[in-house]
């Protein structure tokens, strides 16, 4: 993790919270996929689907119903996800 990202997470107060940035979600997804599945292309597919969903949220397109619960940080306007919803989304993608 870079210094800028670490400082930004500290300023947002995310170090000991249940909220995850998009980078944290990608890291969490890749670790979880490695534990559950031995196929690297499966992990790539799941992370690609997350990136697609995340980019739609960033552009303001929230028409598609998603299991991912998110909120925008008040100061930094960054999209943050709850760990519980990320785990539920991952289970939905794997099964």
C-alpha positions as CSV (number, residue, x, y, z in Angstrom):
1,X,0.0,0.0,0.0
2,X,1.3,3.4,-1.0
3,X,1.9,6.2,1.4
4,X,-0.8,8.4,-0.2
5,X,-3.4,5.7,0.0
6,X,-2.5,5.0,3.6
7,X,-2.8,8.6,4.6
8,X,-6.0,9.0,2.7
9,X,-7.5,6.0,4.5
10,X,-6.4,7.4,7.8
11,X,-7.9,10.8,7.0
12,X,-11.2,9.2,6.0
13,X,-11.2,7.2,9.2
14,X,-11.3,3.8,7.5
15,X,-8.6,2.0,9.4
16,X,-10.9,0.4,12.0
17,X,-14.2,0.6,10.2
18,X,-16.3,-1.8,8.3
19,X,-16.1,0.4,5.1
20,X,-13.9,-0.5,2.2
21,X,-12.5,1.5,-0.7
22,X,-12.6,0.0,-4.2
23,X,-8.9,-1.0,-3.8
24,X,-9.6,-2.7,-0.6
25,X,-12.5,-4.6,-2.2
26,X,-10.3,-5.7,-5.1
27,X,-7.7,-7.0,-2.6
28,X,-10.4,-8.7,-0.5
29,X,-11.9,-10.3,-3.6
30,X,-8.6,-11.7,-4.8
31,X,-7.7,-13.1,-1.4
32,X,-11.1,-14.7,-1.1
33,X,-11.1,-16.2,-4.6
34,X,-7.6,-17.7,-3.9
35,X,-9.0,-19.4,-0.8
36,X,-12.1,-20.7,-2.5
37,X,-11.1,-21.5,-6.0
38,X,-7.9,-22.6,-7.7
39,X,-8.8,-21.1,-11.1
40,X,-7.0,-17.7,-11.7
41,X,-9.4,-16.8,-14.5
42,X,-12.3,-17.0,-12.1
43,X,-10.7,-14.3,-9.9
44,X,-10.1,-12.1,-12.9
45,X,-13.8,-12.5,-13.9
46,X,-15.1,-11.5,-10.5
47,X,-12.8,-8.5,-10.2
48,X,-13.7,-7.5,-13.7
49,X,-17.4,-7.6,-12.8
50,X,-16.7,-5.5,-9.7
51,X,-14.8,-3.0,-11.7
52,X,-17.7,-2.7,-14.1
53,X,-20.2,-2.2,-11.2
54,X,-17.8,0.3,-9.5
55,X,-17.4,2.4,-12.7
56,X,-21.2,2.5,-13.2
57,X,-21.6,3.8,-9.6
58,X,-18.9,6.4,-10.2
59,X,-20.6,7.7,-13.3
60,X,-23.9,8.0,-11.5
61,X,-25.7,5.1,-13.2
62,X,-27.4,3.4,-10.3
63,X,-30.3,1.9,-12.3
64,X,-29.1,-1.6,-12.0
65,X,-30.1,-3.3,-8.7
66,X,-26.9,-4.6,-6.9
67,X,-26.3,-6.4,-3.7
68,X,-23.4,-4.0,-3.1
69,X,-24.3,-1.4,-0.5
70,X,-22.3,1.8,-0.8
71,X,-22.1,5.3,0.3
72,X,-20.0,8.3,-0.6
73,X,-17.6,9.8,1.8
74,X,-18.7,13.3,2.9
75,X,-15.3,15.0,2.3
76,X,-13.5,12.9,-0.3
77,X,-16.6,11.9,-2.3
78,X,-15.1,8.4,-2.7
79,X,-17.5,5.4,-3.0
80,X,-17.2,3.2,0.0
81,X,-18.6,-0.4,0.4
82,X,-19.7,-2.3,3.4
83,X,-17.7,-5.5,4.1
84,X,-20.9,-7.4,4.6
85,X,-22.3,-6.4,1.2
86,X,-19.0,-7.2,-0.5
87,X,-19.1,-10.7,1.0
88,X,-22.7,-11.2,0.0
89,X,-21.9,-10.0,-3.6
90,X,-18.9,-12.4,-3.8
91,X,-21.0,-15.3,-2.7
92,X,-23.6,-14.4,-5.3
93,X,-20.8,-14.3,-8.0
94,X,-19.2,-17.6,-7.0
95,X,-22.4,-19.6,-6.7
